[in-house]
Each structure stands twice: as C-alpha cells, then as structure tokens.
Amino acid sequence: MELPRGLLLAVSDELDRAELAALKFLSRDHLPRRRLEAVRSPYDLFEALQENCLLEAGNLAFLRELLYHIGRIDLLVAHLGSSREQVEKELRAPGGARVPPFRYLLFQLFEDVTEDELMSFKLLLVNELPKSKLTRETTMLDILTEMEKKGLLGKDNLSMLKSLCEKINISLWNRIEDGLKLFGQEEVLITEEQRGSTGCPGGHLVSSVAPGPPGSFNDSSQLLEAYKMTSRPCGVCLILNNHNFAKAREGVLEHKHMKDRNGTDVDAAALRNVFSKLHFRVEEYRDLTAEEIRETVNIFQSADHEDKDCFVCCILSHGKKGIIYGVDGQEVPIRELTTSFTAQNCSSLAGKPKVFFIQACQGDAFHKGVAIETDSVEEDSSLERDARFQLDCIPAEADFLLGMATLQDYVSYRSPKEGTWYIQALCQHLEYSCPRGEDVLTILTAVNQEVSKKTCERDAKKQMPQPSFTLRKRLIFPVN
C-alpha cells in the first residue's frame, strides 16, 4: 500500500528551500550520498525516503521526527494528525529516534551560529575547503556537510570542530558537550597530548550509551510539560498604550520635558496583529492617566477568566525605577499592576500563565558599543528613550513572565517612525517562531540576541532586554 501522493505534495508545498536543506542534512545518515544530492524538492526527498523504506503507508514516524526537528509543528497538526507532545512521546520510546544524536547536535549548531560566527568559520576553513564552497551564500549546514565529505568531521572525529569553536565562540563547543550529556552519552575526549600515548589518530568522542530523549540540547525544558493553551480565545491581550503626555507637561515642573511617545502606535499595531493571530482577544486602551490605568487593570482583575488559558498585558509608556507614568505624569508601581493577577487577587487565573511585556527604560545609563560619553540622546536624534524602571516587579509566586525592554538602570530606544527595538523584535519573532512550536522563553532569547546587536548610529549606544519569570511549564502560544 503506497503513501497518498496528495499528502506528501501538501507537506512539500509548505516547505521552503532552507527547510529542505535542513531535512536533507538530518537525513544524511539514512540515504546514499548521490541519491541525496539529486534531491531538488521536498517531494524528491520524500520519494527517496520511501525507496529506502523510511516512509511507508501507516508508518510516518520518520517524517514526523523530521518535521519536529525543523520546528514545523503546524504541519504535524494540519497534515499528519499529530502534535508536538505525541512526537516527543514517540521519540522517548526505545528506538523511536532515527536521527542520530550526533547529527541533531550538528543541526542545532547550525541554528545557533550567528552571521558573524558563520563568517569566522568560513575564514578559518579557507585552506581546508574549496573556495567555491565558501561563498556568501554558503550556510553552516553547507560547511558541516563539506567537512564531512572531506573527512574533517564525523562522530568519531570532532577535533577540528572543537578547535574552530574554541577560536570563534567556546560556548558553541560547550553546547555540543551539554547536548551529549542530555542525550545520555558518556563523553571521552582524546586531547593532543593523549593522542601521542594512545595511538588514536585524532581527537574524538566515544559514545557507548543509547541516545536519551530528544529535544533542544541546550534547553532541557523541551522535556517539560506545556501549559494548556487550547481555549478559544486563549485569553485577553490587554494593551495600555500611552502616547500623548500633554497633561504631564501641564502639571509639575519635573515633567515639563516629558515628550509624547511618537512611534508607540506602530508598536501597538504590531502587538494587535500578532496576538490576534495567536487567538487572543485584544483590547487596547490609549492615553490613560495613572488612576485610569488602575481602573482598567481592576476591570480585568475582576473579570472571569475561568474559560481562558492565559492573560497577556503589554504596557507602552514612560516610566522610571519601579513605576510607569500615566499621561498625567502620576506614577503607578509596576508591582501593583502585576500583583493584581496573583491567585489570591484573581482566582480564575490561578495556575495559568500571566505575561507582561513592558516597553520602558529602567534607568539613565547607556550600553556602550564603543568608548563614548554618556550624554543624553540629543533633541534631534532619530531615537528616543522611555525613561526608567526596575526588574523586581513580579510577584513571588508561580506562573508569571515579565518581559522587560532593557536591563535594570539602562535606557531603551524608540524610533518615532518604526516603533521600539524591543516590541518590534518581539512581534517579529513571535510571528515567525510560534508556528514552529517554539516556547516563549526560547523566543525571548532570540529577541535578546537581535536587540543586543542593534546600535544607535549617532553615538553607538546599545540595548539589552531581560525577561524575568516564575513559569513552571513551557509556554507555547498556539497558531492553530
């Protein structure tokens, strides 16, 4: 009995060129090299897998494993009638995982490498690999594949990879070692000194234990239970969007220079768009005074969330240490807002994730990309700051997540035309990664990486976001 051609075509049509390359790399241990090189489309790959009895009617386990590893959970659900949890259960079973741990660790290395690190790999390998294989378009998967072809890399030959990682970023190698431990492998590294006495031809890892449960090797939370997120809508996404601070400027003297937050509506629109797609009921409130902020939060604190799975609150405003400002320049403690949703104060959200994304600064200090003066941003700068506030703003109980735009004591940046670095990166990564089944903490790590690379062109100032959380489970925003 043959596999339905329509099913394979439907899955194939959903995969792009980069994902095909990833699937081919993950399949290298199961298909002949020449057959794999002849593959030009996902459907070609599926045919090759069928020829080698890796895809059969009634047995799509390997296809499910491949889609799981590249993060296409949406295809598992839509076309294969499976889910992330079901595949993880299959892979935990003895013999359930067909992608060898070594192969998967190399794949994760590819996903972790930055553009700058990739360029360093190319430069260091210029005498080892053909120049035609080290072009601008060459990916880390291409490099790893070529190293394998040239005999420079293998499960028993990791010395060159280790040396490269040590020169470029030692944490890349540390993650490989951590991965071997996560997969339950006993690792023995043969060093240069040991090679002389043992007669071993090169540094290598010897593994004698079967692979453990698969998952992200640098995040054992992949094996944790996930929060239930099946209600429709999942919950409320409350946006408090303060733009016009004319009332503050009319008040006390210290607020005379409090600017309107131009660009905040771009952030609010991005948040509305992404959280609507994630099945949240979005409610936005604009230009609230401090008392109106309290009243609005009280409305949602008193609401019945019994048939909902999550609560999200996004705050876009000026602030300072530990507080946000209403548009009248009056202060509201961040902790007062988050504590409103503890189990004691909002019982219908007990045991459910409460998520707060805060766009504001936490101080006056600047991150420096180079040696510069710590002057304030000039009046004509294309970027502005939102003032300050601190990290210790969430209750000391479970199920809270606070995503902060920047570290304690530092400023954050907002473009009057393009919105803030933090909120824009957050929305882009949520939209890209949620369909791939990534959990929110993994996504926030990617946001950290992106924002930390940005630089204010005028004076080379930087920004570094920071999440704080008491989550007990993986938080995965659904798209289906």
Residue, then its C-alpha position, 0 to 999 in steps of 0.5 A: m500500500e503506497l503513501p497518498r501522493g496528495l499528502l506528501l505534495a501538501v507537506s512539500d508545498e509548505l516547505d521552503r528551500a532552507e527547510l529542505a536543506a535542513l531535512k536533507f542534512l538530518s537525513r544524511d545518515h539514512l540515504p546514499r550520498r548521490r541519491l541525496e544530492a539529486v534531491r531538488s524538492p521536498y517531494d524528491l526527498f520524500e520519494a527517496l525516503q520511501e525507496n529506502c523504506l523510511l516512509e511507508a503507508g501507516n508508518l510516518a514516524f520518520l517524517r514526523e521526527l523530521l518535521y519536529h526537528i525543523g520546528r514545523i509543528d503546524l504541519l504535524v497538526a494540519h497534515l499528519g494528525s499529530s502534535r508536538e507532545q505525541v512526537e516527543k512521546e514517540l521519540r522517548a520510546p526505545g528506538g523511536a529516534r532515527v536521527p542520530p544524536f550526533r547529527y541533531l547536535l550538528f543541526q542545532l549548531f547550525e541554528d545557533v551560529t550567528e552571521d558573524e560566527l558563520m563568517s569566522f568559520k568560513l575564514l578559518l576553513v579557507n585552506e581546508l575547503p574549496k573556495s567555491k564552497l565558501t561563498r556568501e551564500t554558503t550556510m553552516l549546514d553547507i560547511l558541516t556537510e563539506m567537512e564531512k565529505k572531506g573527512l574533517l568531521g564525523k562522530d568519531n572525529l570532532s577535533m577540528l570542530k572543537s578547535l574552530c569553536e574554541k577560536i570563534n565562540i567556546s560556548l558553541w563547543n560547550r553546547i555540543e558537550d551539554g547536548l551529549k550529556l542530555f542525550g545520555q552519552e558518556e563523553v571521552l575526549i582524546t586531547e593532543e597530548q593523549r593522542g601521542s600515548t594512545g595511538c588514536p589518530g585524532g581527537h574524538l568522542v566515544s559514545s557507548v550509551a543509547p541516545g536519551p530523549p530528544g529535544s533542544f540540547n541546550d534547553s532541557s525544558q523541551l522535556l517539560e510539560a506545556y501549559k494548556m493553551t487550547s481555549r478559544p480565545c486563549g485569553v485577553c491581550l490587554i494593551l495600555n498604550n500611552h502616547n500623548f503626555a500633554k497633561a504631564r507637561e501641564g502639571v509639575l515642573e519635573h515633567k515639563h520635558m516629558k515628550d509624547r511617545n511618537g512611534t508607540d502606535v506602530d508598536a501597538a499595531a504590531l502587538r494587535n496583529v500578532f496576538s490576534k493571530l495567536h487567538f487572543r482577544v485584544e483590547e487596547y486602551r490609549d492615553l490613560t492617566a495613572e488612576e485610569i490605568r488602575e481602573t482598567v487593570n481592576i476591570f480585568q482583575s475582576a473579570d472571569h477568566e475561568d474559560k481562558d488559558c492565559f492573560v497577556c498585558c503589554i504596557l507602552s509608556h514612560g516610566k522610571k525605577g519601579i513605576i510607569y507614568g500615566v499621561d498625567g505624569q502620576e506614577v503607578p508601581i509596576r508591582e501593583l499592576t502585576t500583583s493584581f493577577t496573583a491567585q489570591n487577587c484573581s482566582s480564575l487565573a490561578g495556575k495559568p500563565k500571566v505575561f507582561f511585556i513592558q516597553a520602558c527604560q529602567g534607568d539613565a545609563f547607556h550600553k556602550g558599543v564603543a568608548i563614548e560619553t554618556d550624554s543624553v540622546e540629543e533633541d534631534s536624534s532619530l531615537e528616543r528613550d522611555a525613561r526608567f524602571q526596575l526588574d523586581c516587579i513580579p510577584a513571588e509566586a508561580d506562573f508569571l513572565l515579565g518581559m522587560a525592554t532593557l536591563q535594570d538602570y539602562v535606557s531603551y530606544r524608540s524610533p518615532k517612525e518604526g516603533t521600539w527595538y524591543i516590541q518590534a523584535l518581539c512581534q517579529h519573532l513571535e510571528y515567525s517562531c510560534p508556528r514552529g512550536e517554539d516556547v516563549l522563553t526560547i523566543l525571548t532569547a532570540v529577541n535578546q540576541e537581535v536587540s543586543k546587536k542593534t546600535c544607535e548610529r549617532d553615538a553607538k549606544k546599545q540595548m539589552p532586554q531581560p525577561s524575568f519569570t516564575l513559569r513552571k511549564r513551557l509556554i507555547f502560544p498556539v497558531n492553530 
